[in-house]
Amino acid sequence: MLYEQLGANSELAQLYAACVVGQPAEAHDNVRAVLLALASKSKSLLLRPELAQGVAAVVERYNRRVREITDWTPKSNNVFRQFKSLVRHLFDRYGNAPDWLIDSWTRSVRLEDGVDLADLTLHLGQGSSLRSFPNLPVPLTKRLEHGMREAPAGCTFREALRYAQLAARNALAWWGGVMESRLGREALVDDEFWLSVVDFFVATPMVDPWHFGPVCDWIYQKRSVGIEPEPAQPGFSLKGRSLPSVLAQTERWHQALARQRRQSGDAPVSTAQTRWTGLPVANFRAGSVSIEQLLTYEQLVEEGRALHHCVATYLYSCRQGRCGIFSLKVDGARALTMEVSAHRTVVQVRGKYNRRMTPIERGSINQWLGQARLVLSKHAGVEEQYA
């Protein structure tokens, strides 16, 4: 009845779904009381669909608050700043929870790498250490905890962890390149090995950090899929190798992929496996610019052939729904390839020969982001010559 009256996609219907659906009947009075208390302070908090999951997290944890809503006063007209102020007021007793952790309440994703960030906020808000939080995906030392607390606002849990890991290596200059690579996009698995790849690069002077991503793709292919005629080598390591030789092998792999694309009948899997439904993200058109999701292996091959990069290797990730690949065209000509994560973040933007986007291209992408309700990763930067 409520959905019929308000519309299933209305702001209040989405808030109702987040806060009430699935809750036992005896909890409804408490939910109503908290929502009314919030409405008395800032009605706008309840009318933003982007905050519905965050408001639900507040309601769910309200009995663990350290202060009352009645003692909170909004000090900004910006609803997101209001909400972050509210979270810190309710749950951060000492005011020292990292900004990136408070920021996480404004995202719709509740779990990041298996960590419930709302519960982590309450844990730190009571003065406990980050490394004592149960079931962390990786063990933390005091030094890593300090680094995570120092990570910039807007980070995800994984970005904050990578920031700390690189800070511990005096390698923060590599943060952008690392976060745009598999180390930033994939789940926290086999960290020790992938951090050894970081150490391998850092130990070599005068290396462009943007080589890191393509080399990681080559290593992943070698370890997990195999590079013909060799099968997968799960135990592959960089021990005893030099960076020039690794870069040369990575380049040969790219060249081999290009040769395969020029040959017919070279699809690595059956036809039934070369098409997928894609992410629920709409395509875009504005004037001469179009952005379209690629949904077949053949489209990935054509994109890689036109822009001279290895986007075709994302076949398996696309099929499994871990990401979506989008092509930006200008007057019908391919200009940029973009990777969008399942969490609706544009994590990688590359043009011909892996170049980065220009300011004009960034403007078109910003229009698409607003229309499709996507977020652009801070690591997907503009070409240095234009920055």
WOFEN-V566188 format. One line per field, one symbol per residue. phi: phi as a letter, one per 20 degrees, with the letter a starting at -180 (. if undefined). psi: psi as a letter, one per 20 degrees, with the letter a starting at -180 (. if undefined). A space follows every 10 residues. Layout:
# WOFEN-V566188
phi=???
psi=???
This chain:
# WOFEN-V566188
phi=.ffffenfdf fffffgffed gnefgfefff gfffffffff eafffeddgf egffffffgf dffdfdbeff eecfdbefff fgffffgfff cdgdmdfggf ffgffeefee dclndeffff fffffenfef feffmffcfd egfffgfffe ffgnfegfff ffgfffffdl cffeggfffe egfeeeffcl ggfffffggf fffdfldfgf fgfgfffffg ffeddodgee fgcgegbegn ddfgffffff ffffffffff feeemdgfcf gfedcbfnef cffbbbmedc ccfeccffff ffffffdlcd fffegffffe mfbcdcdedc lnefcbdcdd ffemdfebcc dflmfefegf ffffffffgf felddegfee eeggfdf
psi=gghhghphjr ghhhgghhhg piqqhiihhg gggghhgghh gnhhhijohh jghgghhggh jhijqirqhh jpppjqiphh hgghggghgh inhikjpqhh ghhhiiqiph pokjpohghh ghghhjjrqg iipqkqhqqp rhghggghhi qqqiqrgggh ghgghhhhjl kiiigghghi ahhhhrqnpl ggghhhhghg ghipqlpohi igghhhgggg gghhgqoqjq rqnhjprjpj qqghhghghg hhgghgghgh hiqqkjpirr hhjjqrhrqm pqrqpocipq ppppjqhhhg ggghghjlal hhijgghghi jhrqpqppqo kippgqpppp rijkpoippq bpkjrrqrhg hhgghhgggg gilrppqiim aqphii.
